[in-house]
Amino acid sequence: MQQRRRADKRLVRFALGVILTATCVKVWLGPVTMVPSAQAQIPDAGLQRNQLVSEVRKSNELLAQIAKTLKTQTLKVRVEGTDKTGVRGARPARGRRP
């Protein structure tokens, strides 16, 4: 009976030692994953700035064309209709009555 208990204790100690050793190895090596991790990309600030400057230049060119058209040409504007649904006329401002 005592022999059986000793053998059981040795087996439990051995199992705990194996588990403890495996845990230490896992902690030492770090996480092992099968899925590759995402790698961060370093943004190219110079390229982003050049793209932004290019877009700003395009916008400025379009605005210059619109400004030139408005200054040099006469435009005809025709109003098709207005949306008057649910809109009341403006009330005149009233001061305090004496």
Secondary structure, 3 states (H helix, E strand, C coil): CHHHHHHHHHHHHHHHHHHHHHHHHHHHHCCCCCCCCCCCCCCCHHHHHHHHHHHHHHHHHHHHHHHHHHHHCCCCCCCCCCCCCCCCCCCCCCCCCC
